[in-house]
Amino acid sequence: MNRKTTICVAAAGLISGMSAMTAWAQDNDTTFVLSTGVERDIGTYGGPVDIEELYVPLIASISNDRVGFRVTVPYLSVKSPVDEASDETFTESGLGDITLSATLYNVLESQQLGLVVDMLAGVKLGTADVDKGLGTGETDFTVRADAFKFFDEVTLLASAGYRWRGDPEGVDIDDVMLASIGAAYFTATDDMVGLTFDFRESAYAGNDDIQELTAFYSHRFNDSFDLELYALTGFGDSSPDWGAGLRFSTDIRMRGFWSRD
C-alpha cells in the first residue's frame, strides 16, 4: 500500500464529514475494502445538557488505479434532552443516512511538484428516520476536490467542496461550503500520525459554522488489515465538545479485474 493509500484510509470520514476513498490500487489491481468502527461525540451545542451521539458505519468500497466507488451504511444513536429547559433525556436510534460516492483519482498530477488532486461526487440519501430526529429525510449532493502534497516523511492534504442540501417541508436549509486542511507524518515503523482541521458552513441561518480539529493515528498490521484511532474537539455551538473513534479496515486485491487495460 502506497503513501496516498494510507493517508486516504486514515483521513476517511475525517475530511469534511464525507470520506476520502479508502483504497488506492496499484499496477491495475482492483481493491475491495470493508471497514467498520465506532465514533462517539458529546457536546452541549449551546444548550444546558450534553447531547451524546454514537455512530457505527459499515463501509464498502471498490477501486482501481483510476476510479473508486464507496457506500456507507451507518447505525446512529442519539441521546438528547426532552426540551431545552429539562434535564430529562431520551434516546433514539436506528439506520442513519446512507451515503454513496465516486472518486476520480489523479485529475491533476505533477510528479515534479509531488502534487495530486482527486475529484469526488457524493450523495446522501435521506434514509434516517425524521420522526426520531436522526436526519432530515432529504437527499444531499456533494462535490469536492482533495489535494495531496508529498514530501519525504510528511504529506500535506487539503480539500474544498460544496454541498447542496435538500429542504424538508417547512424548514429552510442552506447549501454549504466545505473545506479542510491537514498533515500526516510517517514514522520509522511506517505508522502514521496526523492532524486535520475541518470547516463546514452552517446549514441554518444564525447558527455557528462547524469547525473541528482531529488528531489521528493509523497502523497497518499486514497487507490487508488496518486500525485507525482518532480524537476530535469542536469550536462553537454547532460542533461537539469532543469526540473519539476507531475503525478497522480489511482489503482484498483482485489482480486484473476491472482494470483499464
Secondary structure, DSSP 8 states (H G I E B T S, - for coil): --HHHHHHHHHTTTSTTS---S----TT-EEEEEEEEEEEEEE-TTSSS-EEEEEEEEEEEEE-SSEEEEEEEEEEEEEEESSTT---EEEEEEE---EEEEEEEEEEEETTTTEEEEEEEEEE---S-TTTTS--SS-EEEEEEEEEEE-SSEEEEEEEEEEE----TT-----EEEEEEEEEEE-TTS-EEEEEEEEE--SSTTS--EEEEEEEEEEEEETTEEEEEEEEEEESTTS-SEEEEEEEEEEEEETTTT---
